[in-house]
Amino acid sequence: MLANVVDFFRNLPPKECAQCGNKIDEQHECYGIYCEKCNVDFEY
């Protein structure tokens, strides 16, 4: 069963920035939704 969990995370599509749509280079299970550029430029 562990192999199925590992395969699940390996087969996730790359995350995309919620603002600009660029690929985010981080782990898929991370909660961040903005790339580094948009995270710096975004006003909360």
C-alpha positions, -999 to 999 in steps of 0.1 A, spaced: 0 0 0 29 24 7 39 21 -30 5 34 -40 8 65 -18 43 72 -32 30 68 -68 1 92 -60 25 120 -50 49 113 -79 21 115 -104 6 148 -93 7 176 -119 31 205 -113 15 233 -92 7 265 -110 7 300 -95 -28 312 -88 -20 347 -101 2 343 -132 -1 306 -140 37 298 -139 49 265 -126 58 266 -89 90 248 -80 81 233 -47 65 202 -32 30 195 -45 16 191 -10 27 225 1 -1 250 8 15 279 -11 -4 290 -42 18 318 -55 52 316 -72 81 335 -57 77 366 -79 39 369 -73 43 362 -36 66 392 -32 45 414 -54 11 404 -39 -5 426 -13 -25 408 14 
